[in-house]
Structures are given as C-alpha cells and as structure tokens.
C-alpha cells in the first residue's frame, strides 16, 4: 500500500475521550461550529448499530464491549486520529 501512496497512522485508543469526542462531533454536525461527524444514509451499519449501543454499567463514559461495537470503534478511532495534510 505504501508504494501506492497510502500511509497509516496508529489510532489513539483512549476510549473515554474517544467516545466523548465522537458524541461532540455528532452533535456539532447538526448544532455546532466545531468539526462534525456527518453520517449519510448510505452508512447503514453505523446507523443500525451506533445509536443503540448500550453504555457500560460500571463505566458510564464507555460502551458495553459485549455489544456489537465494531463500526462504532472504527468511527471512534477515526475521530481520534489527527488530520495530517487535509484541507
């Protein structure tokens, strides 16, 4: 992939701050002036799973990791990744 110009940056996996940032970005997409996380109707798995992910009963700032959270985790990783070279 590197020969095709694709580079990878390790994701920050801080769950608590990642979920908070993702919540803020979803809110900002509708209400705010900060950068937002816009979800389109073609993002079917995101729409199907993310809104209904239950919170962890012991750590309310986190989600229940026994729930289907793959798409949510991927989205959280992307929210936490710095935007190098984007304009």
C-alpha positions as CSV (number, residue, x, y, z in Angstrom):
1,X,0.0,0.0,0.0
2,X,2.9,2.3,0.7
3,X,4.0,2.1,-2.9
4,X,0.5,3.3,-3.9
5,X,0.9,6.3,-1.6
6,X,-1.2,5.0,1.3
7,X,0.2,5.6,4.8
8,X,-1.1,4.6,8.1
9,X,-1.1,6.4,11.5
10,X,-1.7,4.5,14.7
11,X,-5.0,5.3,16.2
12,X,-5.4,6.7,19.7
13,X,-7.4,4.1,21.6
14,X,-8.4,6.2,24.6
15,X,-12.0,5.0,25.0
16,X,-13.4,7.7,27.4
17,X,-12.1,10.7,25.5
18,X,-12.8,9.0,22.1
19,X,-16.5,8.4,22.9
20,X,-16.8,12.0,24.2
21,X,-15.2,13.4,21.1
22,X,-17.4,11.3,18.9
23,X,-20.6,12.5,20.8
24,X,-19.4,16.1,20.4
25,X,-18.7,15.7,16.7
26,X,-22.1,14.1,16.1
27,X,-23.8,17.0,18.0
28,X,-21.7,19.6,16.1
29,X,-22.7,18.1,12.7
30,X,-26.2,19.4,13.5
31,X,-25.8,22.2,16.0
32,X,-22.3,23.5,16.3
33,X,-19.5,25.3,14.6
34,X,-16.8,22.7,15.6
35,X,-15.8,20.0,13.3
36,X,-18.6,17.5,12.9
37,X,-19.1,13.8,12.2
38,X,-21.6,13.6,9.4
39,X,-23.4,10.3,8.8
40,X,-25.1,9.7,5.5
41,X,-27.9,7.3,4.8
42,X,-25.5,5.0,3.0
43,X,-23.7,4.3,6.3
44,X,-26.2,1.6,7.0
45,X,-24.1,-0.4,9.6
46,X,-23.3,2.8,11.5
47,X,-27.0,3.8,11.6
48,X,-28.1,0.3,12.6
49,X,-25.6,-0.2,15.4
50,X,-24.2,3.0,16.8
51,X,-27.3,4.8,18.2
52,X,-28.4,1.7,20.1
53,X,-25.0,0.7,21.7
54,X,-25.6,0.4,25.5
55,X,-23.3,2.1,27.9
56,X,-21.2,0.0,30.2
57,X,-23.0,-0.2,33.6
58,X,-19.8,0.2,35.6
59,X,-18.1,2.8,33.4
60,X,-20.8,5.2,32.1
61,X,-18.3,7.0,29.9
62,X,-17.7,3.8,27.9
63,X,-19.9,1.4,25.9
64,X,-20.7,-2.2,26.7
65,X,-17.9,-4.1,24.9
66,X,-20.1,-7.2,24.7
67,X,-22.4,-5.3,22.3
68,X,-21.8,-5.1,18.6
69,X,-19.4,-2.2,18.6
70,X,-17.0,-2.8,15.6
71,X,-18.3,0.1,13.5
72,X,-18.5,2.4,16.5
73,X,-14.9,1.6,17.4
74,X,-13.7,2.2,13.9
75,X,-15.5,5.6,13.8
76,X,-14.1,6.5,17.3
77,X,-10.6,5.6,16.1
78,X,-11.1,7.9,13.1
79,X,-12.4,10.8,15.2
80,X,-9.3,10.5,17.4
81,X,-6.8,10.4,14.5
82,X,-5.1,13.7,13.6
83,X,-5.9,15.1,10.2
84,X,-2.4,15.3,8.6
85,X,-2.3,17.2,5.3
86,X,-6.1,17.7,5.0
87,X,-7.5,21.0,3.9
